[in-house]
Amino acid sequence: MLETILLFMLLPSMGKIMYLWYVAIFSLSISRLYDGYQYRGNLKKHSLEYWHKQFIIKAWGTAFLLGCLALFTIPNLSEYYQLFVFMILIGISGGAVVSLSSDHRMAIGYIMILLLPVAVEMLLLQTWNTVIIGLLLILYFITLTNMVFHGYDTNLLMDRKNEEIAKVQSELQTKQEMLALFFEQAPIGIFTYNTDLVITDCNQAFLDLFALQKEEIIGRSLSQLPDNSPVRPAKKALTEGPQTYVGPYMSIKGFNYWIEAKSAPLYSREKKVIGGLILIEDKTKEHNAIKELEYNAMHDSLTSLNNRRGFIDFMEKMVSMAEHQRYYSILFYMDLNQFKYINDSLGHSFGDKLLVAVAERLKQLVDAHNNLTRMGGDEFIIVAPFIDELPDKTKNRAEEYVKKIEKSFNEPFILDDVLLHVRTSIGVVIIEPGFNDIEEIVRHADVSMYQAKKHGHDFISYYNKALDEERKKVFNLQHELISALHDNALELYYQPIVKIKDDSLHAAEALIRWEHPVQGLVMPEDFIPVAIESGIIVEVGWWVLETVCRQIKEWKEVGRWKVNYISININAKQLLKNNFAQTFLDKLTEYGVNSSDIKIEITETSLIDNFEMTQDVIVELQQSGIRCVIDDFGTGYSSLSYLKKLSFSVLKIDREFMSGLVDDEESIALMRTMISIGKQLHYNVIIEGIENATQRDILREIDNTLSYQGYVISPPLPEEEFTEKFLV
């Protein structure tokens, strides 16, 4: 359009040359329009650098043609037309500064081509008005150049700002997208609520957690939920900041959960609370796992009763309660009798079944306030808290409870078609009000149980301070016995065993005595259990053997060996020691004692308690000519099957059966039966504890082939007295 105006304005003055100029600038304009079309339609046809160069060349070409027009026409134009051309140049150059300011080099080049040649021409014409115009053009050029540079700086600054704004917008958008993604894809349930506690939004994890659809929960008030446990923390979070709720929760659908709900307020840009956000984690599995671990830590895996830790936990809670300051409580400590024998005979799996059956029976005796514990092995504890304020009434209740416990064991247990009668020894502790030392209570229970076991099966022992004194006495006795053994303070007594037919000497039993420096003569029934408990019984047994072997050798050397054998008492536990049989035989060889000179006496109870483990040792001894004696027959299991299996040579019937023999026909009948059984199984029978001639006569009438020992013939005597009285 501008080119056409210039053509018609300057054609009269410049003539046909204007047509040439017009064709040139019009062609250049068409080329620039075509380039623009190509650029928009097929940008990738050329590189950006190519398009930029094309734009610069053609823009500068346009400026060159316009500048040439002014350069050649101004001298030939009137002042009116000159002013018109200058205005065109000024307008074009001003527009170029604006449109080309993004590339300051291109813009300066454009106005330089457009203005400077004309300005120079005006100065060369050397008239006052042309010089002024030339100077003004140069000043205008400088002004435009400054504008270009200023615009360029401004554009650079704006570009940086725009880049920063774009970057911030991008980051903000990214954060918003991440927040949106986090909200939707977070693995924990999230929901928001307004200040009226109305739920405004939730994520998919929340819906999946509680098996809900979005329309079921959005718009619902927290206070309208069937379980409002988390509502209080959520409401509190709006005024006091973040809150946490951990505990049970029942969902809208009625499912039970254990959740951790963390509530936090949501703020507007003005820091005003506009609602809240709750994160919910399903802790049900973790909670159940922890509960299971806690249960397992406090309970016995076999019987599901409390274990020792559970017992301690119960006791700690009990002694911390206010009732404990006024009321007496009762603790029953039970130990199954002969459980080890059952385990060894029938197997550990059978023993486990028995423990479960016992636990089930004991459960019937306790209520929710009591505690039933398996302390380990075959030991059980029942604690009955807060019985009464008076000790006498409490003890009466304890006795009633003991009867219930004993009654629960009256009925036999039937396991795997095996009928089993089981009894228990019971230690009872009356826990005094305000006594808080749990460790001491357990010790009292242990002491009372020890006392119950010491007195035999089915014994009930109540704890008292005298038991402590006795335990201390036993403890001291253990250490003193060790010293006595090492200091040779033990002594052997000998009691003759004679034929009942004519009281002729048959054998003798070596019986240990202890001359205590303070207590005087201590009998074996007082210190042998101590020796067994402490384990020193093994050393005592070897001392007895060596002393007897030495004595037999001496009697033989002086010609006073008048007995068939000497019997010595060996505890079955000693048989379990490594190489017992070989060590025993080596001792005989060392002193030149024949295997027939010594018999080993083993109590029926200790033998059968350890039968499976001692049988091989006994067989090895028998194969070497050592004969064994069953001692105290009738006080233990009295099992005919064991009598047959053992094949011992001698059976000694315990003195316990002598007490009613004189005036009790049933006692005589029982004795007759026991003797008959022994004879039928090919045992030589010895009766222990005959105190008077009447007893001896009754037994002689039953069977005159018996042997016996007892005070009627002689008490146990020191070696010298026994030698002088019986070995002359």
ABEGO torsion letter per residue (X at the ends): XAAAAAAAAAAAAAEAAAAAAAAAAAAAAAAAAAAAAAAAABAAABBAAAAAAAAAAAAAAAAAAAAAAAAAAAAABBAAAAAAAAAAAAAAAAAAAAAAAABAAAAAAAAAAAAAAAAAAAAAAGBAAAAAAAAAAAAAAAAAAAAAAAAAAAAAAAAAAAAAAAAAAAAAAAAAAAAAAAAAABABBBBBBBAAGBBABBBAAAAAAAGBBAAAABGBBAAABABAAAAAAAAAAAAAEBBBBBEBBBBAAGBBBBBBBBBBBBBBAAGBBAEBBBBBBBAAAAAAAAAAAAAAAABBAAAGBBBAAAAAAAAAAAAABAAAAABBBBBBBBBBBGAAAAAAAAEAAAAAAAAAAAAAAAAAABBAABBBBBAEEABBBBBBBGABABAAAAAAAAAAAAAAAAAAAABBBBBGGBBBBBBBBBBBBBBBBGBABAAAAAAAAAAAAAAAAAAEBGBBBBBBAAAAAAAAAAAAAAAAAAAAAAAGABBBBBBBBBBAAAGBBABBBBBBBBBBAAAEBBBAAAAAAAAAAAGAAAAAAAAAAAAAAAAAAAAAAAGABABABBBBBBBAAAAABBGAAAAAAAAAAAAGBBAAABBBBBBAAAAAAAAAAAAAAAAAAAAAGBBBBBBGBGABAGBAAAAAAAGBABBBBBAAAAAAAAABAAAAAAAAAAAAAAAAAGBBBBBBGBABAAAAAAAAAABAABBBBEAAABBBBBAAAAAAAAAX
